[in-house]
């Protein structure tokens, strides 16, 4: 269609009157992104971005600041050395029409991707007539949106010569290259971030059509993985815009932040692994969505997911994408974050290892204890996974199972075993003695939230513990970790608090006079206790906790129990790390050793404990040392404990006497 000239005002008047009576142009439901069937108008004549903006000024204004509007004129027309460039850059010639759009600044002619490049021609539209929602129609390979976006955002090798690798791993995610691969064909990598090599296709990525993916269930039957997860698939009308990309202002700042955090790192063990269905609620986007789509509590979800025999036995891990935490309905905004889980959430101890001891039957998977159900607001999403799987109550369950065994089979199965808290339990640490994450030396106290454990014996009297930290509900997880630093690898959707050169201490200044310049060395000036008993009461709380962990490692090593946090099951009967494997795990536990090992591993794998609840962590570690020593009571006076010398082959520890000061 040719652009209107002298008759244009008359046409506009007529269109305006039609809008009033027919409520066509700017319909609230249409502009809000409501579902609408794609009509067969993909090939309608185009009218140009300058015509679209006459009715859609709001959307045009959003688009004007986006990458598609190319406000920096990079690339410029002069950069094109091949006509194929216009396949994506200014495919409809809209860059030459910018000078007539009054709502825009920077109207210099430049290559752009404008309205009809995505929506299709508006020659039949003008506010009330039909228009395709997408320029390319849906087909068997994907929805119209999927097919439209992937014209340029390729699902195979890119136009710029990229190979089908994660572009952000090789640095190009932060550059100007096409982001074509990580959305639709996530891969498993070996090697390094600077030189990755493809070793295996990663299965079940968020945006692959789950309905076309099958696996074997517990009974050996082939089942579809498209159980009700609420995830967006490539066949969805919102395959790109739900959760991840705001359609009219496609800014990738959040996406860049995500790619620099642990959730978007395919090399992390939390992704690069095969998981059972007990694990899927945290290690798979599909599992997390399944949990909060079909269940109302973690406890119910654990029971339901593990009991559902139609869910495949093993899964390849997935990165946690936007659609993991956010519902696949509309793009999340500050006003409506579309989070899958908010509000109250249980702190649980699964205790799945010690449930049934009859080897002829399959154990029943239950939840041993719910310690508390705090209201975490938006941080409830985080606490779903960042509370660990096991708690001190799981240790008690192991001790009680052994005490109640009546047959040799039960005694063998219930033998004292190392229990892995399973990991990064920052959320539970926040709640200290209220959340009972660690093994607490309080048996006989009848503490609320803990199972009765008459068979647990401690060498020290009943202790009390620091309760919930102020940071827990007043600030929450997102209050600290998502502060906007302006960097892609610190705060925001990277969730990083320290990128190696800078710390995310923005919110700290709200309460801490002068702020916190260094997480490692900071301590409140009023706190003069020497937690690790090394004679230095001015070092940072993080350094105090590191000292206590080192002392506990030495103490256990002197008993022939060697801790290696990098090699499961972490506590070994052979001393040198090079000789430690999955089959060298220590097994001849005593109660004090088992409890100390659980507490050491819990806080070794919770590196933020100094900020989440440093006093609670110090109390637990000091009590573990005292219990291993056989006393005296660490909360009465300042008793001393002697740690024997030991040479592990990797480390040499001298005999020392420490006088820890318990908070």
N, C-alpha and C positions, 0 to 999 in steps of 0.2 A: 504494500500500500504506500502511495506517495504521501508525503507530509502535507497537511492542510495549510492553506494560506489565508485568503480574505474571508473564507467561510468558516474559519476555525472558531471565532467567538460564538457564532450561531450554534454550531455543533456542541460546543461546551455548555451553552445554555440548555439545549435540549437534553443533553446527558445529565445535567444537574437536576432538571425536573424529573427525569426518569429515576434518578437515585432517590429523590424524596419519596416517590410513590412506591418504588419497587425495592427500596432498601438494598441496592446492589453494591455500588462502589463502597469499599471500606467496610463491608459487612464484618461485624465483630468476630463471628465464629470463623470466617475464612481467614481473617488476619491473625487470629490467635493460633492458627495452625491446626484447626479441627480436621478430622478425617474427611476426605472427599474423594470420590472415585475419579481416577484419571480418565479423561475423556479423549476421544480420538481427534485431537486438534494439534498434535505435535508439529505438523507441517504448515500450520496457519502462517500467513504473512507476518513479518515483523514490522514494528512501528518505530522502534528506537527508544533508548532510555529516556530521552528528553520528553517523550510523550507519556511514558509510564509515570513519571514523577508529578505530572499534573494532578493525579489523584492520590498517588502513594508517596507523598512528601516525607512522611515519617520513616517509611522503609528506606527511601532514597537517602535520607540524612544518615541513617545507620550505616548503610552500604558505603557512603562517601568516605568514611574513615577506615574502611576495611582493606584487607589485602587485595580483594578483588577489584577495588577501585584504584589501586596502584597509585596512591597519592604521591609517592616519591619518584614516580616515573622510572622505576627500575623493574623490568626492562623498559627501555624506550624503543620507539619504532626503529631507530637507527641501530639497535642492537641485533635486529633480526637478520640473519644471514641465509635463512632458508624459509621458503613460503610455508613449510609445515608448522612454523611457530604460531601462525594465526589459528591453528586448530584449537588452541587453548587461549592464546593471548589475542583478545579483540576479534574473536571469530565473526562478529556481526558488524564490525565497524563502528561500534558505539563510542569508541575513543574520540572520533571526530565530531561527535554531537555534544560534548561536554560543555562547550562555550555557551550554550543556550540554556543551561540549567542554573537558575538563579539561586537555588538552595545550596549549591556547592561552592566551595572555595578551591582554589588551585585548578582552574578549568582548562589548563593547558592540554591539548590533545595528547593522549597517551593510550597504550594498550590496556583495555579493561575487560573484565568479565562482568557483564551487566545483567539486568533483569531477564531478558529473553534468552540469554545464553543458558540459563537454568530452567526457566519456566516454559519456554517455547513461545511462539509468536503470539502477539496480542491483536492481530488483525481482526479478530471476531469479538473482541472483549469490550473495550471502552467502558469498563465499570459494571456492565450488566450482562454482556454476552459471555459465551463460553471461552475458557482458556485452559490449556493443559497445566496441571500442577508441575509437570516435569517436561523438559524438552525431549527426552528419550523415553519411550514407553516401557512399561514392565514387560518382561518375558520370563522364560523358564530359568534364566540365570540370576534374576534379581528384580527388585522393585524398580519403578521408574526413577526414584531418587538415587538408588544404588547405581543404576545404569547411566544416569546423567552425570553424577559426580565422577564415576570412573572413566569417563571419556578422557579426562585429563589426569585425575588422580589414579594412575594406572594400578591394576592388580598384578601386573607382570613387570618386566623391566621398563624403566621410565624413559621418557623422551630424551633426557639429558645424559644417557649412557650409564645410569645407575644399574647395578645388579640387584637382584631381588633380596636385599638384606635390609635390616632395620636401619633406615637412614640416620636416625639420631645416634646410633651407636658409633657411626663413622663420622659424626660431626655435622652431616649435612642437614639434620633436622633443624638446627639453628641457623641455617643459611637460607638460600632462596630456592633450593631444589624442590621438586614435586614430592609431596608426602603421599606415596602411592602404595606402600606395602604393609605397614604394621597394623592397619585396620582390619585387613581381610585375610592375610596369610601369615599370622605370627609363626615364627620359627624358633627352633631350639638351637642354641649356638654353643660351640666350643671355641677355645682360643681366647683371645683378648678382645677388649672393646675396640681397640685400634685395628685389629686384624681378625675379625670373626670369620668362622667358617661354618657353613650349614652342615649339621650332622643329622638332622631329623626334622620332618615337618611336625609342628606342634598341633595336636588335635584339639578339637572342641573350642576354638577361639570364639569370643563373644559374637562376632559378626558373621560367622559362618552359619548357614541355615542348619540349625540343630535337627530339623526334621529329616535331613538327608544324612545324618550321622548315626551310626549304630554301634553297639558293642554287646558283649555278653553279660547277662545278669548272673546272680548267684546260682541259679539253677541251670546255667548253660544255654539259656534261650537268647536269641538275638532280639534286642530291644532298641527302640529309638531313644535318643538322648533329649528329645524335645519335650521332656516333662515340664510342668508348669513353673517356669522360672521368671517370667516377666522380662526376659532379655530381648533385645532387638536383634533380629536376624537380617540377612541381606534381602530377604523377601519383604521386609517391613516397609511401609510407606515412609517411615522415619528412620531408615537404616543409618543415616548420617547425622540428622539433626537432633534426634532424641539423645539427651545426655551430653553429647560430645561437641556439637558445633551449632552455634546460633546462626540460623540460615542467612540473615541479612547483614550480619557483621561477623564474618568468620575470622575471628582473632584466635591465634594459636598460643597465646601466652600461657594459659593454663595447661595446654597440651605439652608445651615445652617443660613446664615445671614437673608435670607428671613423669615425663621421660627421664628426668634427672633424679627421681626418687626411687625408693625400693619397690614401690608398686609397679613401676614401669620398666624394671630391669629383668630381662629374660635370663640373665646369667645367675641370678640369685638362687640359692638352694630351695627357696620357697616356691620357685617356678620350675626349675630344672630338676624334676623328680617325678616319680610316679606315685600317686597317692591313693589310699583306700578311701572308701566312701565315708569313713569316720572323719576324714580330713577335709572333705571337699567344701565344707561351709566357709573355710578361710583360704584354701589354696586354689580354689577355682571361682571365677566370676559366676559361673552357672550355679555352683553350690551355695554361694552367699545369697544369690537372688532366690534360690529355692527355699532357703531357710526362712527369709523374711517375707516371702510371698505366701508360704503355706503354713507357717507356724507363728505363734505369738510370743514364745519364750525360747531361750537357748536350750533349756532342758527338754522341752517338747521337741525342738528341732533335732537335738542329738538322738533322742529316742526314735523319732520318726524317720530320719534319714538313714540311720543304721538298720532299722527294722524293715525298710522298704526293699524287698527283694527284687523289685523291677529296676532298681538303680544299679548300673554296672559296678563290678567289684573294684576295678582299678581305673584311675584317670591320670592322664598327663597333666601336670600343673599348668595354670594359666596366669598371665599377668592380671592384676586387678585394674581393670579399665574404668572409665567414667561410669559405664553402665552397671558396674558392680555395686557401687554405693548409691548411685542415683537411679531412679526408676526410668524405664524406657518408655516414657509417656510424652513429655515435652522437654525442651531444653531447660535445664535448671537455671534459676536466677536468684539474686540475693533475696528477693521477696518470697520465692518458692523454690527451695533447694531440691525438692523432689527426692529427698533422702528415703531410703528404704526403711531405716530404723531411727527413731528419735525417742526421747523420753526415758522411761525406766527400763533397766536391764539387769538381769541376774548376774551375780558373781558366783561361779560354780566350781566345784571340784568334781571332775568326771569320774575318777576312780575306776575306769574301764578295765584295768588290768586284773583286778581282784574281785570278780563278781561270782562266777560259778566255777567249781573245781571238779566237777564230774566230767571226766574227759570223754565220756560217751555222748555228751550233749553239747550243743553250741551254747557258749555263755550268753546270758542276757545282759545287754548293755544298758546300764542305768547311770543316773547321776547321784553321786554319794551325798552331796550337800549343796545347798544354796545359802551362802553366807549372808548376803544382803541384796537388796534390789534398789540401788540408788537411781535418782533421776539425773541423767547425764545430758539431757537436751540433745543437741546435734551430735555430741561426742558419743552417744550410744552406738552409733555406727562403728566408731573406732574400738569401743570396748567389746564388741562382738568377738573380736579375735585377739586384741591386745590385753588379755587377762590370763593367758596361758591355759593349758588344758587341765593340769593337775594342781592341787594345793596341798597344804600340810595335812589336811584330812585324808588324802589318799595314802599318806604314810601310815596314819593310824589304821586305816582299813587293812593295809598289808599286815601290820603287827597283830591286829585282832583276828585276821584270817588264819594266821599261823597258830595263834593261841587256841583257836576253836577247832583246829583240824583234828579229826578222830581216826583217819585212815592214813596209810603210808602215801597213797596217791594225793590226798589233800595236803599232807605235810610237804610233799615234793613241790606241788603246784603253788602252795602258799609260802614257800621259803622266802625269807627276807630278800627283796630284790630292789635294786636301784630304781627309783621312780623319777622320770624326767618331767619337769614342770611344763616344758614345751611352749613356747619361748617368748621373750620380749613382753613380759607380763607387766608393762608399765601401768596399765589401767588399774590392775588389782593392787599394785604397790601404793597407789595414791590413797587407798582406803586403810592402809596400815592394819592395826589390830581390830578394826571393824570388818575388814574383808578377809582376814585370816589366810592370806596367800601363802605365807611361809609356814614351816612347821613351828608352832609356838609352844613354848614349854609351860603349858597351863593346864595339863591334865589333872583332873580332880577338882577343877574350878567350876566345871559345868558351864563353860562359856557359851553364850548364845551363838547359834549357827554351826556349832561343831558337833559331830557325832560322838556318842559316848564311847570312850576308849579305856576301859578299866585295865587293859593289859599293857598300856604304855607306861614305862617307868623312866623317870629322869633323875639324873644325879644332882640336879639343882632344884630348889623349891619353886613353887608356882610363881611365874613372872607376870608383870603387866606390860602392855605395849602401847606405843603412841597411836592414837586413833586416826581418823580421816584427816588428810592434809588439806589445808586451805585451798590449794591449787585444784583439788578434785572437782568440786561443783561450782566454785566461784569463777574459775577460769576454764576448766575442762581441757580436753586434749586439743581441740581446735583453737582455743584461745591463745595458746602458745605456738603450736606447730604451724598454724596457717597465717600467722602475721605476715603481711605483705612487705617484703624487703626490697622489691624491685629487681631481684635476681631470680634466675630460673632454677638455681640449685640451692635455694635457701628459703624456707617458709613457703607460703602458698600451697599449691597442690604437690610440691615436692615433699612437704611435711618435714623437711630437714631442719635441724636446729644448729648444725655445724657443718660447713662445707669444706673444712680443712684450713681455711684462711679467715673466715668471718663467722660469727655466731649470730643467731637470731635472738637478740636480747631486747627487742623493741618493747614488749609488754612489761619487762622486768622493772623498768623505771617507774611504773605506776605505783609500786609499793616499796621498792628498794631504793633508798636515797642514793643518788649518784649512779644508779643502774648497776649492772653486773658486767664488768669488762671481760671476764674470763670465767667460763664455767668450771674449769679444772681447779682453779685456785681460790674460788670464792667461798666464803663462809660468813655468816652473820657476825658482826663485831661482838655481839653479846654472847656468842657461843664460844666458850674457852675450854670445852672438854676435849681431851685427847682420846678419841674413840679407839684408835689402834694401839695405844699405849707405847708409842715409840719415842715419847719425850717431846714431841712437836705438836703444840696445840694451836698453831697458826696456819698450818697447811689447809688447803681446801677440803670441804666435806667429801668431794669425790676422791681426793687423795687419801683421806682417812678410810673410806670404804675399800679402796684398792689395797691399803695396808692390811686391813682385816681379812680380806680375801686371800692375800698372799700368806698370811699367818696360818689360815685354815688349810690352805694347800700344803704348807710345810708340815703341819701337825698330822694330816692324813697320810702324807708320804712317809712320815716316820713310823706309821703303822702298816706300811706296805700297800697303801692305796694311792695310786698315782693319777692325778687329774690332768686330762688333756681335753680342753674345751672344743678342739677341732675334730676329734675322732670318737664317734659313738662306740660304746656307751659311756664315754667320758671318764669313767673311773676304771683304772686298769690294774692288773696284778703284775705287769711287767713295767719296769721303771723308765726305759728309754722310749721316747716318742716314736722313733723310727720303727720300733718293734710292736707298737700298739696297733691293734686292728679290732674289727668287730667281734672277734673271737677271744680277745684277751681281757674281757671285762671282769672286774672283781666280783666275787660272788659270796664270800664268806663274811657277810655283814653281821655286825652287832647293832643293837638299837641305837646307841649314841652315834655310831659311824653312819648309819643309814640316814638319820635325821640331819646330821651335819652335812652330808653329801647333797641331800636335797636342797638345803638352804644355800650352800655355796653355789651350786649350779644355778639356782633361781636368780641370785643377784649377780652372778658373773654374766649371765645372759640377759640382764636388765641394766644396760649401761647408764640409763638415766635415773637410777634409783636415788642418787644424791639430790635431784631436784623433785622427784615424785614423792618421796618420803624418806629422806636421809636418816632421820632418827630411828624410824622403824627398821630400816635395813641394818643400821649399826647395832641395835638391840638384838636382832636375830643372830647376827654373826658373832657377837660377843657371847651370847648364850650358848651357841654351838661349841665355841672353844671351851667354855666353862664346863659344859656337859661332857665333852670328850675328856676333859681333865679329871672328871669325877668331883668337881666342885673346886673352891667354895662358891657361894652365892655371889654372882657378879653385881647384884644390885645393892649389896650391903658393903659400904666402904669402898675401897679400891683394891681388891685382891689381885695378886700376881699369879701368872701362869707361865710355866716353863715349857718351851717347845724344843724338842731334841734336835740335834744336828742330823742332817741327812744329805746324801749325794745321790741324785737320781740318774746321773750320767749326762743329763742335760743341764741341771741346775745344782748348785752346791749351797745348802743352807747351813748357816752356823747356829749352834745352840743359843737361844735367846730367852730372856725372861721379860714378859710384857706386863704392863699394868694398865689395861684398858679402862676407860672411864665411860660407864654406861649412861646414856641419856636419861 
